Every structure is written in structure tokens, then in C-alpha cells.
Amino acid sequence: MVEILRPDAPGRVLLTAEHASEELPPGVHWPAADAWLKGTHWALDLGAAELTRELSEALNAPAVLARFSRLWIDANRPAGSDTLFREQAEGREIALNRELDAAERERRLSACYRPYHAAIDAALAASPADVVFAIHTFTPVYEGEARTLGVGVLFEHEQALATRVAEALSPLGVSVALNEPYSGRAGMIYAASYHAGRHGRRALELEVRQDLCVDADFRAKLVDLLDAELFRG
């Protein structure tokens, strides 16, 4: 349930995608009551897998992608988070996660969550990359309000690096902001920050609005603007 790209690449960044798929483990199927969640942002970050693969090629960078749905278990949350196994979406119960017992929680941790994070640790141990760069996407409408933001660059400690990346993306012609629509300083870049801290690296997260990220032409423009030299120093 983990996809690893270019493990021996010498790129300056290690890319991660915690919400790259809506797949469930072999033998597990979506409950009929959850059919409405498939193909939506609740199940995965739309466009994130494609962007991660394209950046991996363009930057000659290793990448680690979670190949399981965030609703099965959320790889961008601490193991003790209340939203590790989300129980509701838009006020509706998620049948996949109804009344999970301790054994089922441990099964998901062992089968998907821990192997994903172990893969990032192994990739970092083998890589000269200085920056863990997580790729995520966000919804164009949140709680009934249209979002005008196009791209967010999230950081916890690396404000100068985040600013440099945001400035490089200004030719996209969309709004680019730091720590929007979520803040890395509020713990919202968990995976990147956690692994960067363990390995003495730096951490950033890219958030792209989903209607933009599913557009191959927009992704191509974004990829063209992200040069490996941005991550130097």
C-alpha cells in the first residue's frame, strides 16, 4: 500500500503524498452507504498523485506515496489523533469506520500507516535530500464558501524557504499564500514535519486547489516553476 518512486534519485527534495489514493487494502470494499464518498476529497486529495509523480520526474527526486484512502487511516495525522479514523463527513456517518475496535485500529496501523511512515524514514536515510516536500490539495468550496486561494505553501519553521517557493509560483496567475488554507504552525503538515525533524531535514507542504490540480496544463506550469535550485541553502 506504499508506492516509491526514484529511490536512488539525487534530488534536493524528498516528495511525499499522504492522500494520494482512495484504494482500500485487498479484500476490503467500500460499504454501499459510503459510495457517495468515492472520488471525492474525503477519500483522497484529487490531483495530488499526478502532481507528485510529475514533480518527481522534473526534480529527479525520490517520492513516497500512500496508496490507501485517508478514510481507511489518515497518514497525515499523529497516531493518537482523533481524526486518524474519521467517523463523519458532512454530518453523515462513515460506515467504513463505524464502531472500530482496538484490534481493527491496530490492524490498519500495522498494515498501512506504519509501513508508509517507515518507507519515508528509509527513503530519507538513503537520500541526500535536504527538504521533505509534502504534496496535498484542498477543496475549491469549504463550508459553502468559495476559496479564491490557488496555492498555499505551508511551513512550521522554514519561513524563508516557503517564501522563496511562493514567490517562484507567482507567474501561475493565481493567488499564492503562506500557511493557507491551513497553517503548518498549527500542526497541519504532520508527516513532513515529523520526518524532517527525525532526520535533521527541513519541511514544507504544498497545497493546491483541487480544480486547478486536476488540470494537466496547470500542473505542467506549476512543475515548470519549481526548480531544484529553489531548495538550496
N, C-alpha and C positions, 0 to 999 in steps of 0.2 A: 504493500500500500504506500510505498515511497518511490518516487521517480528521481533519479540522479542524472544530471547532465554534465558532461565535460569535467569529470572528477579530477583530471590532471591539468586542467587549463591554468595558465599563469596569471589570470586577470586580477585586477586590483580589488574586485568585489566578489563576495560570495552572495549569490541571489537565493532568496527563499520565497516560497509561496505557500502559506499555511491554509489557504482556502481555494486551492486550485481545481478541485473536483467535487462532484456530487455523488461519486461512487460509494457503494457500501461494500463491506467485505464479502467474499464468495459465500454463497448460501444465504445471505441476508437480503431481504427485499423490502421495498418501501410499503408500508401499510396503505391500504386503499384510502384511508382517511387522510393520509399525508400527500396524496397525489398532487394537490394544488401547490405544494412546496417545491416540487421538482422543476428545475430550470429557472428558479428564482434566486435572488440574492440571499435568501435564507439558507439555501443549500450549498451555495458556492459563491465565490467572487467572480462575476461574469467578466471574461476577458483577461483575467489575471494569468492563467496558464499560458495563453498565447503570448502575452507580453513578456513573461518570464523567459520563455523559450527564445523569443526574438532577441531579447537583451543578452541572453547567454551567448548566442552566436555573435552578435555585434561586438560585445565587450571581451569575447574569448574568456568567459567567466564560468566557473562551476555554478551549478544551481541544484537546489533540493526542493522538490515539490511534494506536498501532501496529496496522496491520491485517494483520500476519503473525505466524505462530506463533513462540513463543520457541524452539522446536526448530529452526526454519529458521535463525534467528540471534537472539541474545538482546539486545534493545535496552537492557537494564538492566545491561549489563556493559561494561567498557572494551574497546576494540577488540583489545587484546592478551591478554584473559582466556583462561584455559584452558577456561572453560565458555561461551565465546561460541558454540561449536558443540558442544552436548552429545553425547557419544558413548554414554553408558549411562543407563538409568533402571531403578531397582530391580534392578540387576545384570544387566540384559538390554541387548544391543546395540541401538542405534537405527540402523536400516537407512538412514534418510534421511541420516545423517551418516557413513556408512561410508567411510573412506579418502578424505576430501576432499582434493583437491589445491589448490595455491595459486591456480590460476585459478578454481576453484569458490568458494573462500573470498572472493576479490576480487569475483566476480560478485554474491554475496549482500550484501557490504558496499556495493557500488555501487548495487544495485537497491533495497535495503530499509533497511539500517542508517543509512547516511549521509543519505539523504533524510529519514528520521524525525528525526534529530537536527538537521538543517538546518531542518526545519519548526518545531521548538521554538525554535531561535535566532531565526528570523524572527518567530514569534509574540511572543516576549519583546521584540524590538526595537520592535514595534508596540504593545505593551501597557503600561499604567501599573501592571500587577500587581506587587506587592511580593514575593509568595511563589510559588515553584514547588511545587505540591502534587501529588505522585505518588500514584496510587490502585492498590493491589495487594491480593491476597487470599492466604490461606495455608490449608493443609490442616487439617482437624479431627483427623487422626491422623498422627503423624510417627514413623517407625521403630517402629511398633507401640504407641505411647503416645498416649492421647487428650489433646488440648490443651484446657485449661479456659479459656485466654485467649480473649476475644471480639474485642477490637480492640486493635491496637498503634499508637502514634504514634511514628514513627521520626524521629530528628534526628541531625545531626552537630554543629552549633554552636548551634542555636536551642532551647535547653532551656526557656526561659521561654515561648516561643510554643507549643512542644509541650505543656508543662504546661497552658497555658490551653485548648488544644484538647481534651486528655484530660479535663480537669475538666468541660468543656461536654458531653462524651459520657457522663458518669456516669449520667444518667437512663435510658440504654439498658437497664439492668438486667443487663448482662454485665460481665465483668472487662475493664477498660481499663488498659493499662500503657504506660510509655515504653520505647522501644528493645527491644520484644519483639514477636514471637518472634525477631527479628533486630535487630541494632544498626546504626544509621546511623553510629555512631562507628567501626564496623568496615568501612566502605565499602559498606554494603548498601543505600544509597539513591543509587546511582551517577548515574543520569540527572538526577534533581532537583538533586543537589548540584553536579554538573558544570556544568549550565546556569545555575544560580543564581550560582555563582562567576564565570562568564564575563560575566554581565550585572549584577553588583552587587545581586543579589536574595537572598532567604532561601529555605531549602529544608526541606520536610517530606515525609514519606511516610506514608500511611495504609495499614495492613494490617488487613483484615477477614477473620475466619474464613469459609471458603467456604460452609459450610452456612447461615450467617447471611446472607451477602451475596447468595445466590441467592433469598432470601425477600424479595419485593417490599415486604411490610409492614415488615420490619426496616429495609430500605433507606430507606423513607419516614421512619421515626423518626429514623434517623441523619442524613438530609438536613435534616430539620426542626431538628436541634440545631446544625448548622453554619451559623452566621450570618456574613455578611461582616465584621461588626464584630470578630469574633474575631481577624482578621488585621491589625487596625490596630496601629500602634506597634511 
